[in-house]
Amino acid sequence: MAQVTRRVGRPSGPPTTVIRLPVDVAKMARVIAARGIRPGDINTLHDVERRTTMRVPFAGASVPAGFPSPADDYMDRPLDFNELLIENPAATFAVRVAGESMIGAGIFPGDIAIVDRSRNPKDKSVVLALVDGGFTLKRYRRRGARVWLQAENPSYRDTEITEGMSFEIWGVVTNSIRML
């Protein structure tokens, strides 16, 4: 008589592996898995929504950051921050920056980076990349076949992208917003 073996534990499915991820990235991975999102398809996860057009008055005169000067009464056309920050809403999402590796580029912890997936990275673009399961915001560098991610803080090392590494660019950073 044949012996019947009962499976215990996780249901069968695609192969898995155990990796260490920052808590925020692990939460994002769980959401991606629950929604059945393909790897790299972040657009369904962090959409930029254009609900209404909000415009603010824009003074056309420059304002010195030194000594005060008389203000002009001239007002330019209102600014729409959607137009100013987002070129392609369907391919754009925002991430909050953690860490100090990009302070030399003016991107600080707590800033909000605007990421456009429709742009192709060029040498010296700032990109959001997924490297071996972890997200990083760095300057994309390319010389011939050599690719590396450059930190903009001398306290941090650059990351050389080598064969065998998992590497994907999720988008090019087009703007960063600092909340004072």
N, C-alpha and C positions, 0 to 999 in steps of 0.2 A: 504494500500500500504506500502511495506517495505521501510525503509529509507536506502539509500546507504551511507556508510561512506568512505570518501577518506583519505588514509594515507598520512600524510605530514611529512617531515623531513628525517631522515636516512632510507635507504632501510632496509627491514627486513633481518636478518642474525643471526649469533650466538649471544648469550647474551653478553653484554658488561658491563664494570664498569669503573668508573672514578678513576684514581690513579695519584699521583704526582710522576714524574720521573725526574731525571736529563736530561737536554736537549739532551745530547749525547745518552743516553739510549732510550729516546723517538724517536729520529731519527732512531736508530737501530730497534726499534719496528715497526715503519712505513715501513721500508724496508722489514722486516720479513713478515709483513702483506701483502704488495704489491706483494711479490714474492711467497706467499703461503707456506712459510717454516714452518715446524712443530716446535713446541716448543722444544728447546734443540738441533736442527739441525743447529748448527752454521757453520758447514763445508762449506756450500754453500755460506755463507756470507763473510767469511774472509779466503779464501784459501791461503795457502803458495805455491807459484808457483816456480817450479824449471825450469828456462828458460835455462840457460847455466851454466856450471860449471866454477866458478871463483875461481882461486887458487892464494894464495899469498905466497911469500917465508916465510919460518919459520926458524929462527935461532935456532939451537938445544941447544945452551948454555943458561943458565939462566942469567938474567940481574939483578944485585943487585939494589935495590931501595935506597941504601945508598951511599957509596963512589964509585966512578968510578973504573972500573977494565978493563984490556985489553980485547978487543972483540975477540972472536974465529972466525976463518975463516970457521968454520963448519956450513953448512946449512943442515937442516933436510928436509924430503919430504915436498912439499908445503901443506898448510892447505886449505881445502875446508870448508867454513863456513856452507854449507848445511849439510855436514857430521858431523861437530862439534856440531851444534845446533839442528838439526832436525832428529829425529829417524824415525818418521812415517809421511811423508809429507801429505798423504791423510787425516790425523786426526789432523793436527797441524795448529794453527793460532796464530797470534800475537795481543797483546793489549797494548796500552800505559797506564802506571800506573798514577793514580791521587791520591793524598792524602799521608799522612805520617804514616799510621798505620803499615807499614811493614818495616820501616827503620832499626829496630833491626835485620832483616834478610838480610839487605843489598839491599833492594828493595826500590828505592826512586822515588819521583814524576818525571815524564818525562821518566823514564826507559821504555824499551819495554820488556814485559813478553812474553815468548814463552810458549804456552799452548798446551798440547797433550791430546786430547780427548780419545785416546785409552788406556791410563793408568788408572788403578784403584787407587783411593786415599787410602793411608795407613795413620795410625796415624802419625802425624807430617809432612805430605806432605803439600806443599803450593798449594792451589787450587784457581781457579776462580769459584765462586759460584753465583747463583741467589737466593737471599733471599727476599721473599715478594716483588718481582718485581724489586729489585735493585741488581746490580752487586757489588761484593766485592772480593778482593784478600786477603786471610787470610790463616793461618795455620789450617789444618783440624785436629781436635782432637776427639778421640773416646775412651771411657772406657765403656765396656759392651754395654748397650743400649743407653748410654748418648753420645750425639754428640754436639760439639760446635766448633765455629770458633774463633781462638785465634789471637788477634792482637800482633804484635811484636813491640809495642811502649806502654810504661806505661800510656801515655795520653789517650789511647783508651781502651774501654771496650771490653771484649770478647762477642760473640753472642751465646747464648745457643739456640740450635735448639729444639723447642718444638712442640708437637702435635698441629696441626692447622696452623702451619707456612707453607708457600710455600717455598720449598727448593730443589734446584737441583745443582749438581756439573757439571760444564761445561767442566772441564778438570784440569789436574795437571800441574803446572808450572814446566818446566824442566830447563829453563835458564832465565836470565834477561840480558838485554844489556843496558849499560849506555853510553850515548853520552856525551862526554866532550866538 
